[in-house]
Amino acid sequence: MILKGFKQKSNKKYLNKLLSERHVNVTGSKTESLGVILNIEEFNDFESFRKLADFIKIRANKLKIIAFSKIKKDDLNSWDDCFNPKDFGWSGAVNNVELQSFLDRDFDVLISYYQQDVLELKLMTAASRSKFKIGILQSDERLNDLIIKTDIKEFNVFKNEVFRYLTILNKIKNE
């Protein structure tokens, strides 16, 4: 139990280091790839994000969705990957190859769709190499470049706001 507390403190220290070193660089480049991090215990509709990607003109092969669950769920029949706290080690180390490859991808936009204050979700968002991060209101505002204040159950409002702001920032491709 004591080691668990030390591990959590180590991960919090690593999270603060990542957030303090982050440089926001909003360029005029168009959005071609989208990554999504969500807490499956709060929101488990993967199809909504596929519709969102289609709505902002992102091809299906450029969309990657990962989910997080506090407990290990083997019965998930989702299309993408689900991770749990055991996939994280000390000082933010990732013990899962698929999760590490997600974090290493340079997404044009990353959506962090969760409200609960879960350290592992924050680590995933902070460690991502995405160029532009969008999230709903969370306890730490340093995690995302754009924060949309909406309830997690109001996905259509969130979708419309994402489209609106990406249009304003001239990040949506005209096809």
C-alpha positions as CSV (number, residue, x, y, z in Angstrom):
1,M,0.0,0.0,0.0
2,I,2.9,2.4,0.8
3,L,4.5,1.6,-2.5
4,K,1.3,2.4,-4.3
5,G,1.3,5.9,-2.7
6,F,5.0,6.4,-3.7
7,K,4.2,5.3,-7.3
8,Q,1.3,7.7,-7.5
9,K,3.4,10.6,-6.1
10,S,6.1,9.7,-8.7
11,N,3.6,9.8,-11.5
12,K,2.2,13.2,-10.3
13,K,5.7,14.6,-10.3
14,Y,6.2,13.3,-13.8
15,L,2.9,14.8,-14.9
16,N,3.8,18.2,-13.5
17,K,7.1,18.0,-15.3
18,L,5.4,17.2,-18.6
19,L,2.9,20.0,-18.2
20,S,5.5,22.6,-17.3
21,E,7.6,21.7,-20.3
22,R,4.7,21.8,-22.8
23,H,4.8,24.5,-25.5
24,V,1.6,25.4,-27.2
25,N,2.2,25.8,-30.9
26,V,-1.0,26.5,-32.8
27,T,-0.2,26.5,-36.5
28,G,-2.4,27.0,-39.5
29,S,-2.0,23.3,-40.6
30,K,-5.2,21.4,-41.4
31,T,-6.4,18.5,-39.3
32,E,-5.7,15.2,-40.9
33,S,-5.4,12.9,-37.9
34,L,-7.4,12.6,-34.7
35,G,-6.7,10.8,-31.4
36,V,-9.3,10.2,-28.7
37,I,-8.7,9.4,-25.1
38,L,-11.8,8.5,-23.1
39,N,-12.8,7.0,-19.8
40,I,-15.0,4.1,-20.6
41,E,-16.7,4.3,-17.2
42,E,-18.0,7.8,-18.1
43,F,-18.7,7.5,-21.8
44,N,-18.5,4.3,-23.9
45,D,-20.0,5.3,-27.3
46,F,-17.1,4.8,-29.7
47,E,-19.4,5.3,-32.7
48,S,-20.0,9.0,-31.7
49,F,-16.3,9.7,-32.2
50,R,-16.3,8.0,-35.6
51,K,-19.2,10.3,-36.6
52,L,-17.3,13.3,-35.2
53,A,-14.2,12.4,-37.2
54,D,-16.4,12.1,-40.3
55,F,-18.0,15.5,-39.4
56,I,-14.6,17.2,-39.3
57,K,-13.5,15.5,-42.5
58,I,-11.0,13.0,-41.1
59,R,-10.6,9.7,-42.8
60,A,-11.3,6.5,-40.8
61,N,-7.8,5.3,-41.0
62,K,-6.5,8.5,-39.4
63,L,-8.7,8.1,-36.3
64,K,-7.4,6.2,-33.2
65,I,-9.6,5.8,-30.1
66,I,-8.3,4.4,-26.8
67,A,-10.3,3.9,-23.7
68,F,-9.3,3.7,-20.0
69,S,-10.9,1.7,-17.3
70,K,-9.9,1.5,-13.6
71,I,-10.6,-2.2,-13.7
72,K,-9.4,-4.7,-16.2
73,K,-12.2,-5.5,-18.6
74,D,-11.7,-8.5,-20.8
75,D,-15.3,-8.6,-22.1
76,L,-15.0,-5.3,-24.0
77,N,-16.0,-5.8,-27.7
78,S,-14.7,-2.4,-28.8
79,W,-12.8,-1.8,-32.0
80,D,-9.8,-0.2,-30.3
81,D,-7.8,-0.6,-27.2
82,C,-8.7,-0.4,-23.5
83,F,-6.1,0.3,-20.8
84,N,-6.0,0.2,-17.0
85,P,-3.7,1.5,-14.2
86,K,-1.5,-1.6,-14.4
87,D,-0.3,-0.4,-17.8
88,F,1.6,2.4,-16.0
89,G,4.7,2.1,-14.0
90,W,6.8,4.5,-11.9
91,S,7.6,8.1,-13.2
92,G,5.0,7.9,-15.9
93,A,6.6,4.8,-17.6
94,V,4.2,3.0,-19.9
95,N,4.2,-0.8,-19.7
96,N,2.0,-1.4,-22.8
97,V,3.3,-1.3,-26.4
98,E,0.0,-0.3,-28.0
99,L,-0.5,2.5,-25.5
100,Q,3.1,3.8,-26.1
101,S,2.6,3.7,-29.8
102,F,-0.6,5.8,-29.4
103,L,1.3,8.3,-27.2
104,D,4.1,8.5,-29.8
105,R,1.9,9.3,-32.7
106,D,1.8,13.0,-33.8
107,F,-1.9,13.5,-34.0
108,D,-3.0,16.9,-35.4
109,V,-5.8,16.9,-32.8
110,L,-6.2,15.0,-29.6
111,I,-9.6,14.9,-27.8
112,S,-9.5,14.1,-24.1
113,Y,-13.1,13.1,-23.3
114,Y,-13.3,12.5,-19.6
115,Q,-14.3,14.5,-16.5
116,Q,-13.1,12.3,-13.6
117,D,-9.8,13.3,-11.9
118,V,-7.9,10.1,-12.8
119,L,-4.1,10.4,-12.8
120,E,-3.5,7.9,-15.6
121,L,-5.9,9.7,-17.9
122,K,-4.0,13.0,-17.2
123,L,-0.7,11.2,-17.9
124,M,-2.0,9.9,-21.2
125,T,-3.1,13.4,-22.3
126,A,0.1,15.1,-21.1
127,A,2.4,12.5,-22.6
128,S,0.7,12.6,-26.0
129,R,2.7,14.2,-28.8
130,S,-0.4,15.8,-30.3
131,K,-0.1,19.2,-31.8
132,F,-3.5,20.5,-30.5
133,K,-5.4,19.1,-27.5
134,I,-9.1,19.6,-26.9
135,G,-10.9,18.5,-23.8
136,I,-13.9,19.1,-21.6
137,L,-13.5,21.1,-18.4
138,Q,-11.2,19.3,-16.0
139,S,-9.5,20.1,-12.7
140,D,-6.1,20.9,-14.4
141,E,-6.5,23.4,-17.2
142,R,-2.9,22.9,-18.3
143,L,-3.7,19.6,-20.0
144,N,-5.6,21.0,-23.0
145,D,-5.1,23.9,-25.5
146,L,-8.9,24.2,-26.0
147,I,-11.4,23.5,-23.2
148,I,-15.0,23.1,-24.0
149,K,-17.2,23.4,-20.9
150,T,-20.0,20.9,-21.4
151,D,-21.4,17.9,-19.6
152,I,-20.0,14.6,-20.7
153,K,-23.5,13.3,-21.6
154,E,-24.0,16.2,-24.1
155,F,-21.9,14.9,-26.9
156,N,-23.7,16.7,-29.7
157,V,-23.0,20.1,-28.0
158,F,-19.3,19.0,-27.7
159,K,-19.2,17.9,-31.4
160,N,-20.7,21.2,-32.6
161,E,-18.3,23.3,-30.5
162,V,-15.3,21.3,-31.7
163,F,-16.4,21.9,-35.3
164,R,-17.0,25.5,-34.6
165,Y,-13.6,26.2,-33.0
166,L,-11.6,24.1,-35.6
167,T,-13.4,26.1,-38.3
168,I,-12.4,29.4,-36.6
169,L,-8.8,28.2,-36.2
170,N,-8.9,27.2,-39.9
171,K,-8.0,23.6,-39.2
172,I,-10.7,21.8,-41.2
173,K,-9.9,20.7,-44.7
174,N,-12.0,21.9,-47.5
175,E,-12.7,19.0,-49.8
